[in-house]
Amino acid sequence: MTKRCTALHCAEVEHGYADFRARREATVWQRLNRILLVLLIIAIWLVIVSLFVPPYKKLMQSRTEIDNLLQQVSEQQNLLARQTREVTLLRTDVSYLETIARDRLDLMKEGETIFRLETPRAKVKAAAPARK
């Protein structure tokens, strides 16, 4: 015997199917909303990162430049200290002045032996053409 769909029973079946369909569509929209929310958060994060990366690079470049300038200042201070010391010695120490003068004029006292140590010069070699 086949069951006939009564009006009440058919309405319940259609209503149940409509609920299932509505729930299914609702979960699809919920998933799409979640995906959209995640994409929106990623986009906002990328915008924030893109705003902070160039100033950070500039900061790092500036710090490197500051370090280089501080090193140059230190070298210049050392040079100034050496030259100030030499000027002071030239003004006050007669024996130092005499030694420097004899060295620059290539003179020596009687009985004095001078040893000169010269650094080896870079030898310039003419590049000979290679033959095969």
QUIGI-V764322 format. One record per backbone hydrogen bond with DSSP energy under -0.5 kcal/mol. CO is the residue of the C=O (numbers start at 1). NH is the residue of the N-H. If there is no record, write none. Layout:
<<CO/NH> <CO/NH>>
This chain:
<<4/6> <6/10> <7/11> <8/12> <9/13> <10/14> <11/15> <12/16> <13/17> <14/18> <15/19> <16/20> <17/21> <18/22> <19/23> <20/24> <21/25> <22/26> <23/27> <24/28> <25/29> <26/30> <27/31> <28/32> <29/33> <30/34> <31/35> <32/36> <33/37> <34/38> <35/39> <36/40> <37/41> <38/42> <39/43> <40/44> <41/45> <42/46> <43/47> <44/48> <45/49> <46/50> <47/51> <48/52> <49/53> <50/54> <52/56> <53/57> <54/58> <55/59> <56/60> <57/61> <58/62> <59/63> <60/64> <61/65> <62/66> <63/67> <64/68> <65/69> <66/70> <67/71> <68/72> <69/73> <70/74> <71/75> <72/76> <73/77> <74/78> <75/79> <76/80> <77/81> <78/82> <79/83> <80/84> <81/85> <82/86> <83/87> <84/88> <85/89> <86/90> <87/91> <88/92> <89/93> <92/94> <93/97> <94/98> <95/99> <96/100> <97/101> <98/102> <99/103> <100/104> <101/105> <102/106> <102/107> <103/106> <109/112> <114/116> <115/117> <116/118> <123/125> <126/128>>
